[in-house]
Amino acid sequence: LHKLTSSNLVDFAQRMALNKSGEVVFNFGKNAGKRVVDVLEREPQYYDWIMNNEFPLDTKRKLTEIKLKMKK
């Protein structure tokens, strides 16, 4: 448990992680290493793609939290 809570882990499936600056980045695919907020701003359809495909619920929940914070 300590290993999970003290790492750069954002979601349990490790699809998102914290970079060295503490920013959430994607950890897979074409956007690996890119900040989640930047990708969601440039490619809003990427959010829909994740939500409509077989990603873990925890990943979807965390991504939605990030997206909702962007609107504030």
HELIX and SHEET records of a PDB file:
HELIX    1   1 HIS A    2  THR A    5  1                                   4    
HELIX    2   2 GLY A   29  ASN A   31  5                                   3    
HELIX    3   3 VAL A   36  ARG A   42  1                                   7    
HELIX    4   4 PRO A   44  MET A   51  1                                   8    
HELIX    5   5 LEU A   57  MET A   70  1                                  14    
SHEET    1   A 2 MET A  16  LEU A  18  0                                        
SHEET    2   A 2 VAL A  24  PHE A  26 -1                                        
END                                                                             
